[in-house]
Amino acid sequence: MTDEIYKKDIRALLKTFGVMADEAIVGHIAKNPGISQLNLKVILVDDTKYDDQNCEKLSLEINRSIECK
């Protein structure tokens, strides 16, 4: 797989996630107008079935607060 192909797939994944996450967060804030701050965690889970059991799986966790007012 070339750099160009997998980078295109990565961008598509992140764009889809970004759009869906934005809609979900904005909707949540609209439904809960009393919230002044959201504390969110985004976790990337590597669900690949590796043949090599010693293969290190991708792991990423991001914590961020969002001011709602």
C-alpha positions in Angstrom: 0.0 0.0 0.0 1.5 3.4 -1.0 1.7 6.4 1.3 -0.9 8.2 -0.9 -3.5 5.4 -0.5 -3.3 4.9 3.2 -3.1 8.7 3.9 -6.3 9.1 1.9 -7.9 6.4 4.0 -6.7 8.0 7.2 -8.0 11.5 6.1 -11.4 9.9 5.2 -11.6 8.2 8.6 -10.7 11.4 10.5 -13.0 13.6 8.5 -16.0 11.2 9.1 -15.2 11.1 12.8 -14.8 14.8 13.0 -18.2 15.5 11.3 -20.0 12.9 13.4 -18.3 14.0 16.7 -19.1 17.7 15.9 -22.8 16.9 15.4 -23.0 14.8 18.5 -21.3 17.4 20.7 -23.3 20.3 19.4 -26.5 18.4 19.8 -25.6 17.3 23.3 -24.8 20.9 24.3 -28.1 22.1 22.8 -30.0 19.4 24.8 -28.2 20.3 28.0 -28.1 24.1 28.1 -27.0 24.2 31.8 -23.6 22.6 31.0 -20.8 25.1 31.3 -18.0 22.7 30.4 -17.7 19.2 28.9 -14.8 17.0 29.8 -14.3 14.6 26.9 -12.0 11.7 26.1 -11.4 10.3 22.6 -9.9 6.9 22.5 -8.5 5.3 19.3 -8.8 1.5 19.5 -6.8 -0.8 17.2 -9.2 -3.6 16.5 -6.8 -5.3 14.0 -6.4 -9.1 14.4 -2.6 -9.5 14.1 -1.0 -12.8 13.3 1.9 -11.9 15.5 0.7 -11.9 19.1 3.7 -9.8 20.1 2.8 -7.0 17.7 2.2 -3.7 19.5 -1.2 -2.4 18.9 -1.9 1.3 18.1 -3.1 3.1 21.2 -4.2 6.8 21.4 -6.1 8.6 24.1 -6.9 12.4 24.1 -8.6 14.3 27.0 -10.0 17.7 26.4 -12.3 20.2 28.1 -14.8 22.2 26.0 -16.2 25.5 27.3 -19.9 25.5 26.5 -20.7 29.1 27.5 
